[in-house]
């Protein structure tokens, strides 16, 4: 295995273990405040992992033309992410969550789910690869839930440096947004795509949306969830899938020779 990927896995594993222990032992679950140690230790560990990941991503970066070709594991991961995000939106509507914010988020989650599933199907399609649509419009709309996620953090539950979770969630949403936006550009406009930006965003998404998010979801399940908590758990698993998609994408790009798989005019 590439030594850089070993380094990324090591940083990601350490981040996940540290985050899990912090949530289980040194964080008040009701308020989100740390009960032991400085809050800057949490941010320092997260930032250190991100810096190492970005440096590694820059060394792994290639032109991402290989993404315009079939790859079943990546496609299945994208579909699973879409299913989880879609279920989160459906459950949010089914349990009758009140408020305009909850309704808007549920609709955007369903749109995002459709986009991720279409993206995954394009990678698992047998035969010649085809883009998941004739235009980028569905892809752009499919990322809108992450815009809303950033805005809602400040409109509904403002962030605070002393409450690590909501602050880090803003970074998670931004990482997923940048990664998926770079993915759209790599698929539809490969000649203008920046492989370094895609790889950096992919690794940051892996660290933030998988390594940082998975412990939170597992601890939430351990504490027990209600119907009102279920959408957050499902969306959390969806974010984990997007984080895994970021790592798989970087692995594909790093192992490619930069040759295009289809012509720029091939569409589905």
C-alpha positions in Angstrom: 0.0 0.0 0.0 1.1 3.5 -0.8 2.9 5.0 2.3 0.8 8.2 1.9 -2.4 6.2 2.3 -1.0 4.5 5.3 -0.4 7.9 6.8 -3.9 9.0 5.9 -5.4 5.9 7.5 -3.3 6.3 10.6 -4.4 9.9 11.0 -8.0 9.0 10.3 -7.9 6.1 12.8 -6.4 8.2 15.5 -8.9 11.0 14.9 -11.8 8.5 15.1 -10.6 6.8 18.2 -9.9 10.1 19.9 -13.2 11.5 18.9 -15.1 8.4 20.2 -13.4 8.5 23.5 -13.9 12.2 23.9 -17.7 11.8 23.2 -18.0 8.8 25.5 -16.0 10.0 28.5 -15.2 13.7 28.4 -18.2 15.4 26.8 -21.6 16.3 28.3 -24.1 14.8 25.9 -26.9 17.2 26.7 -24.9 20.5 26.4 -22.1 19.4 24.1 -19.6 21.1 26.4 -16.3 19.4 27.3 -16.1 18.1 30.9 -12.3 17.6 30.9 -9.4 19.0 29.1 -9.1 22.1 26.9 -11.4 22.5 23.9 -8.3 23.5 21.9 -7.0 19.9 22.3 -10.0 18.8 20.2 -9.5 21.4 17.6 -5.7 20.9 17.5 -6.1 17.2 16.9 -8.6 17.8 14.1 -6.5 20.5 12.5 -3.3 18.4 12.7 -5.1 15.5 10.9 -6.4 17.8 8.2 -3.0 19.4 7.6 -1.4 16.0 7.2 -4.2 14.9 4.9 -3.9 17.9 2.7 -0.2 17.5 2.3 -0.6 13.9 1.4 -3.4 14.7 -1.0 -1.2 17.2 -2.9 1.4 14.5 -3.5 -1.3 12.0 -4.6 -3.0 14.4 -7.0 -3.4 13.6 -10.7 -5.8 14.8 -13.4 -9.1 13.2 -12.4 -10.1 11.9 -15.9 -10.3 8.4 -14.6 -13.5 9.3 -12.7 -15.3 9.2 -16.1 -15.1 5.4 -16.0 -17.0 2.6 -14.2 -16.0 1.5 -10.7 -18.4 -0.7 -8.8 -17.1 -0.1 -5.2 -17.2 3.7 -5.6 -20.7 3.5 -7.3 -22.1 1.3 -4.5 -20.7 3.7 -1.9 -22.4 6.6 -3.6 -25.7 4.8 -3.8 -25.6 3.8 -0.1 -25.0 7.4 0.7 -27.9 8.5 -1.4 -30.2 5.9 0.3 -29.2 7.1 3.8 -29.7 10.7 3.0 -33.0 10.0 1.2 -34.3 8.0 4.2 -33.3 10.9 6.5 -35.4 13.3 4.4 -38.3 10.8 4.2 -38.3 10.1 7.9 -38.1 13.9 8.6 -41.3 14.3 6.6 -43.0 11.2 8.0 -42.5 12.1 11.7 -44.1 15.5 10.9 -41.2 17.8 12.0 -42.5 21.3 12.2 -40.9 24.4 10.9 -39.9 25.7 7.5 -36.3 24.8 8.2 -37.0 21.1 8.7 -39.2 21.0 5.6 -36.6 22.7 3.4 -33.9 20.4 4.7 -36.0 17.3 4.1 -36.7 18.3 0.5 -33.1 19.1 -0.1 -32.1 15.8 1.4 -34.4 14.0 -1.1 -32.9 16.0 -4.0 -29.4 15.1 -2.8 -30.3 11.4 -2.5 -31.5 11.3 -6.1 -28.2 12.9 -7.3 -26.0 10.5 -5.3 -27.9 7.5 -6.5 -27.7 8.6 -10.1 -24.0 9.3 -9.7 -23.5 5.8 -8.2 -25.5 4.1 -10.9 -23.3 5.8 -13.6 -20.3 4.2 -12.0 -21.9 0.7 -11.7 -23.5 0.8 -15.2 -22.3 -2.1 -17.3 -20.7 -1.3 -20.6 -19.6 2.2 -21.7 -19.6 4.8 -19.0 -22.2 7.5 -19.3 -22.5 10.7 -17.3 -25.4 10.8 -14.8 -27.4 13.4 -16.7 -27.2 15.7 -19.7 -26.6 18.8 -17.6 -25.0 19.8 -14.3 -28.2 21.2 -13.0 -29.3 18.1 -11.0 -25.8 17.8 -9.6 -25.7 21.5 -8.5 -29.2 21.1 -6.8 -28.0 17.9 -5.2 -25.3 19.8 -3.2 -27.8 22.5 -2.0 -28.4 20.5 1.2 -24.9 21.3 2.3 -25.4 25.0 1.7 -28.5 24.8 3.9 -26.6 22.8 6.5 -24.1 25.6 6.9 -26.8 28.3 7.1 -29.0 26.4 9.5 -26.2 26.0 12.0 -26.3 29.7 12.5 -30.0 30.3 12.0 -31.3 27.5 14.3 -28.4 26.5 16.6 -25.6 29.0 16.5 -22.1 27.6 16.8 -19.7 28.3 19.7 -16.0 27.5 20.0 -16.8 25.9 23.4 -19.3 23.5 21.7 -17.1 21.5 19.3 -19.8 19.5 17.6 -21.8 22.3 15.9 -18.6 24.1 14.9 -17.1 21.0 13.4 -20.4 20.3 11.6 -20.1 23.5 9.7 -16.7 22.3 8.5 -18.1 18.9 7.6 -20.8 20.5 5.4 -18.3 22.8 3.7 -15.9 19.8 3.0 -18.7 17.8 1.5 -19.9 20.7 -0.6 -16.4 21.5 -2.0 -15.7 17.8 -2.7 -19.0 17.1 -4.5 -18.7 20.4 -6.4 -15.1 19.4 -7.5 -16.6 16.0 -8.5 -19.2 17.7 -10.7 -16.5 19.7 -12.4 -14.3 16.7 -12.9 -17.1 14.8 -14.6 -18.6 17.5 -16.8 -15.6 19.8 -17.4 -12.6 17.5 -17.1 -10.3 19.8 -19.1 -10.7 22.5 -16.5 -10.8 20.3 -13.4 -8.2 20.7 -10.7 -7.0 17.3 -9.5 -5.2 18.8 -6.5 -8.3 20.5 -5.3 -10.4 17.4 -5.8 -7.9 15.2 -3.8 -7.5 17.8 -1.0 -11.3 18.0 -0.7 -11.7 14.3 -0.9 -9.2 13.6 2.0 -10.7 16.4 4.1 -14.2 14.9 3.5 -12.9 11.5 4.6 -11.4 12.9 7.8 -14.4 15.2 8.7 -17.4 13.3 7.3 -16.2 9.7 8.1 -13.6 9.7 10.8 -15.1 12.5 12.8 -18.8 11.7 12.2 -18.9 7.9 12.6 -18.1 8.0 16.4 -20.8 10.6 16.9 -23.4 8.4 15.2 -22.3 5.3 17.1 -22.4 7.1 20.4 -25.8 8.4 19.6 -27.1 4.9 18.8 -25.5 3.7 22.1 -27.4 6.4 24.1 -30.6 5.3 22.4 -32.6 7.3 19.8 -36.2 8.4 19.4 -38.1 9.0 16.2 -36.9 12.6 16.2 -33.3 11.5 16.3 -33.6 9.0 13.5 -33.2 11.6 10.6 -29.9 12.8 12.2 -28.6 9.2 12.5 -29.5 8.4 8.9 -28.0 11.6 7.6 -24.9 10.9 9.7 -24.5 7.5 8.0 -25.0 9.3 4.7 -22.2 11.7 5.6 -20.0 8.7 6.4 -20.6 7.3 3.0 -19.7 10.6 1.4 -16.5 10.6 3.5 -15.7 7.1 2.2 -16.5 8.3 -1.3 -13.9 11.0 -0.9 -11.2 8.5 0.1 -12.1 6.1 -2.8 -12.1 9.0 -5.2 -8.6 10.0 -4.2 -7.4 6.4 -4.4 -8.8 6.1 -8.0 -7.2 9.4 -9.1 -3.9 8.6 -7.4 -3.7 5.2 -9.2 -4.6 6.6 -12.6 -2.4 7.7 -15.5 -4.6 10.7 -16.3 -6.0 9.2 -19.5 -9.7 10.0 -20.4 -12.1 7.1 -20.3 -14.8 8.7 -22.6 -15.1 11.7 -24.8 -16.2 15.0 -23.3 -19.5 14.8 -25.3 -20.6 11.4 -24.0 -23.8 11.9 -21.9 -26.5 9.7 -20.4 
